[in-house]
Amino acid sequence: MVNNFRINRLSPLKGLTFWGQWALGMGFVVALLYLLVHYQNGTVAYYYRACAILTILASAPTYSWLGVYAKKDNFLAGLGRLLAGWSMTLAALAIVAFICKADELFSRQIILVWAACSYIGQILLYVPLHGFSKYYQRSLQSERKTFIVGTGELALGLAKKLRTLEHFPVVGLVSSDTTPILETGAPPVVGQQEELLELIKTHDIRRLFITLPLSEAAKIEAMYVDLLEANVDVVWIPDLNSLTLLNHSVGNVDGLPAIYLNESPLTSHPTAALSKSLLDKSVALMAIVLLCPLLLIIGLAVKFTSHGPVFFKQDRHGWNGKVIQVWKFRSMRVHDDHEVKQASRKDSRITPIGRFIRRTSIDELPQLFNVLQGHMALVGPRPHAVAHNDYYSGKILAYMARHRIKPGITGLAQINGCRGETDTIDKMQKRVEIDLKYINNWSLWLDLKILVKTPFTLLSKDIY
């Protein structure tokens, strides 16, 4: 099971910032071309429209290949990449016009003004967006408190490098069995490896670097299994100087090779968290406005058909294991929920109106307010009651790792038939495996596909 569980660095997310800036830049370029042509000719001929389409098609692979909008670039390097990308795009357009013998159709004055002003406009868009992207990433990194496991030369060298990076707080070192090397200015040794889980909770650690040598691989594996339940990003930085690497694929921290063992997709790509949050909140707000009459009708029906509150609020684990209150329309009679007892098909606790709203999943609609609060997402692993999590976390390996992303109103497990009562360990194991698959492959496109498929699964026979 351990070998099958991997949280990979998601390559589609690396281009999220690129495609956003590229879309804004090309939108400006196309709009400028239309304005210039319309101002001079009063209309936009078909060949200018074709030019706009070819500009978009040519710029996408060109800008991507040249790494335009790369966050690692400084201001001047970014402007240089932008100039190279725009120049190659214009060259491609000129070649197409020459081959098609269409160069005489275009006004040279319009094309020259458009080419120059388009680059200036892209610069004006690039500067604030690039700055905001780097600022947002630094602000999230400042909250990512860090431990380094190990006290040897590699650990001390890593600590020095991390301190040179902006907003990357190293709280301290965790001592292993190796003999520590004392050095002036080194981070403090905060405790022993045996105390690691307790130290993580005490210091609210969000990222852990393991600097133990390859000879201690068994210890690293055992540590990693324990850390699956700790809700921290785990990065192993081994000493690979004795190995000859061919076509290897690892991350790096200022030149040091890093193997990413366990990392949330939203913390490894900070702009992804912002994009997902904007999508979730905008769709949730729109859904609340459109469904307002239905929410009022269901609320009144719940209130007048059984004794108790309209909403059922239950403590559940959210992002990074923090406890949140999840809202639902109350579908059961008021009862003691301290026991680990899930709803079953013929559960006597379910009210008549409750059976209908559970069957149609209408009881989940108040969670749209949880999404607006930022506690939940539209798509993600379904949150379970805290008591249920306490029961299963010791029985299913990596069970709590499903909280490395915000819980959702719907999810990949739900559209794949994992709904309703999980009355056996095997059923919950299957749900957890699908949740981890979702985390490993997360993208905005996957979220959209799940949202589209969800309505077609609402009448599943497993819902009650």
ABEGO torsion letter per residue (X at the ends): XAAABBBBBBAAAAAAAAAAAAAAAAAAAAAAAAAAAAAAAGBBBAAAAAAAAAAAAAAAAAAAAAGBGBAABBAAAAAAAAAAAAAAAAAAAAAAAAAAGAAAABBAAAAAAAAAAAAAAAAAAAAAAAAAAAAAAAAAAAABBBBBBEABAAAAAAAAAAAABBGBBBAEBBBBABBBBBBBGBBBBAEBAAAAAAAAAAAGBABBBBABBAAAAAAAAAAAAAAAAAGBBBBBBBBAAABBBBGBBBBBBGGBBBBBABBBAAAABAAAAAAAAAAAAAAAAAAAAAAAAAAAAAAAAAAAABBEBABBBBBBBBBGGBBBBBBBBBABBBBBAABBBBBBAABAABBAAAAAAAAAGAAAAAAAAAAAAGABBABEBBBBBAAAAAAAAAABBGAAAAAABBBBABBAAAAAGBBEBBABAAAAAAAAAAAAAAAAABBAAAAAAAAAAAAAAAABAABX
